[in-house]
């Protein structure tokens, strides 16, 4: 599996599970209807773990352009690879959102709330205040990237021998995303990932959903630029402290 395919597949799985839990909770006539925020944030964390599990051995499992940019800022990823990774992530996110729509199509049809239908695909602020919303996305991604930068392989004491964690290595990232969702996600829905929001938002615009809300393109820049800014700041701080 090439890194491009790994990033595409990993991001596809991330959005399939993440978008799927939002659909399960918000759309009518599902077994998970009205399951609540803890259900959503928990499944998103596990979605990250699944994506990392699949893509990690082949690409490092960025699954997020903000991660690719942040690792490039601190010199742990080649800037020349950022664009190809981001394209793969973007395609994977769109495919994941499309499959969620197909999977829950009957439930979209019986749900009247257009905003709830849109929320399956993309984020929206609880209180619309764009500077504050931007800050929320920046801070959430700052926390994510600060944790990512400090995740290290276990080593045998006084040696350079690394104890490979294998798929368990994705657990710290999943717990970090879970904590961000529970503590910082209520203001904007914590996209903390440009393609997680933009790719599915475009799918929402393209697929036929009766009674769907508008795509709110005036807000769409916030979950794209906020995470990039948070990642760059986290990277610069990491460099300054190390």
N, C-alpha and C positions, 0 to 999 in steps of 0.2 A: 504494500500500500504506500503510495507516495504521500508526502506531507500535504499536498493540495487536497487529495481525496480524503485524507484523514481529517483535515480541518472541516471540509464540507460535511462529511458524515457525522463527525462529532457535534458540529453545530446543528445539523439536522435533528439529531436525537435530543439535544438540549431544548430546542424550540418545540419539538413534538411533545415532549413531556411537560415542559413549562407552559406552553400554550394550552396543552391538553388539560392541565389541572385548572386553569382559569376557566376554560369552557365547562368543565365538570362542576365547578362551583357556581358560576354565574348564569349559565343557560338553564332554561326550564326543563323539567321532566328527566333530569339525570339523577342518579343515585347520590351524587355528591352535591346537589343543589343546596346553596346556603351553607356550605361547609366551613366558610370563614377564612380569615387571613392566615391563621396558623397552618391550615391545610395547604394553602397556596404557597406560602414561604417555604414550607418543608419540602414540598414536591419540587420547587425550583432548585433548592439545594441539592436534592437527589438527582435532578436532571443534570446539574453540573457534574456530579460524580460519574454519571453514566457516560457523558460526553468525554470526560477525562479518561475513563476506563478504556474507551474504544480508541481515541485519538492519541493518547499519551505516548505510547511506544513509537509512534511513527512521525509525529510532528511536534511533540511537546504539549499538545492540547491547549492552544491559546483560546480558541473558540470565541474570540473577542478582539476586535482591532485595538481596543484600549490596552489589552495585555500585550499585544505585539508591539505597539508603540512604546509602552513603558519598559519592556525588556530591551528594546533598541536604545532607549535613552540611557540606560545603565550599562550598555555595552554587552549585554548577554544575548543579543539577537541582531542579525544583520539587517540594516535599514533597507537593503535591496530586496529583502524577502517580505517586507511589511505589506506591500500592495498585493502580492499574490495570495498571501494568507488572508487578507481582508476580503478579497474577491471570493475566495472559497467559503469563507464564513458567511458572506452576504448571500451567496447562492444557497448554502445549507439552511440558513434562516428562512429564506423564502419558501423553500421546499417543505420545511417543517411546518410552517404556517399553513401552507396549502393542504397538507395532509390532515392537519387538525380540522380545517374547514370541511373536508370531505368526510372525515370521521364523525363529526358532530353536526352534519348538515341537517338532519331531521330536527335537532334541538335548536338550531338557528331559526328554523322555520316557525317553531312554536313560541319563540321568545319575542316579546314586543319591544323590549327596551333596546334601542339602537346603541346607546352608550355601552351597555353591557356586551353587546355583540362586538363592538370595536375593541373593548378591553381584552377580549380573547387574543387579539393581534398585537396591540401596542399599549403603551402606558399613557396616563393622563394625570394631571395634577389634582390633588384633592381640593386645594385652594389655588386658583390661578394667579400667580405672581411670578412672572418669568425670571426675574433676577433671583428670587428665592428658590424657584424650581431648579434653576441652573446650579445654584449653590448646593442643593440637595443631591443632585446627580454627581457633582464634583466631589463632595465629601464621601458619598457612598463608594465611589470608585477609588478615591484616595485610600480608604480603609482596605478595600480589596487588594489593591496593588501593594500597599505596604506589607500586608500579610504575605502575598505572593513572593515579594522580594526576599522575605526572611524565612521562607520554607527551605529547609536544607535536608540533605540526605543524612541518615544516621551513620556514624562511623564507629569502628572499634577504637577504644581509647588508646591514645599514643601511637596510632598508626594512621595510614592514609587509606586503609581498606574501607570502602563504602559498603554498607549493608543495604542492598536494594530493597525498597519498599514495594516495588511492583505496583499493582492496582491500588494498594492501600495508600499510596502517595496522594491520591486524589481526595482523600478524606479531609485534610486540613482546609483545602479550598472550598469544599462543600460546606463545612461548618462555618467558614467565614461568610459565605453567601447567605447561609441560614441566619446568622447573627445580624448581618446587614438588613435582611428583609424584616426581621422581627423588630429591630431597634430603629432603623433609619428608612424603612421602605414605605411608611404610611403617607408620606407627603407627595411622592411622585410615582409610586409603584416600582421604584428602584430598577430602572433599565440597566444601569451601570455597564452598558454594552451597546455601542451604536448600531450594530446590525441586528441585535435582538429586537430593537424597536423599529428601525427604518425598513428592514426587509419585510417583516410581517405587515407593517403599515401599508406598504405598496400592494401586498397581496390583498389586504382588506379593500383597497381601492379598486382592484381588478375583478375580484370574484363577485358573482351575483348573490347578494344577500338582501332579501326584502326588508325594508324598513331600517336599514343600517344608518348610523350616524355619519356625518361628514368625517373626513380624514384628519381634520385639524392640522393642516400643514403649517399653520402659524406657530404651533408648539413643537413641531417635529424636530427642529434644530436643537432643542434643549437636551433630549436624551442622546444626541449624537455628539455635540461639542462638549457638554458637561463631563461625560466620562473621559474624553480625550484630555481635557484640561486637568482633571483629577489625577489621571495616570502620569502625565508629564510632571506635575507638581510632586507627586509621590516619588517619581524617579529622581528628580533633582534633589529632593531632601535625602533620599537614600545615598546618593553620591556624596553629598555634603557631610554625611555622618559616618561614612565608611572609607 
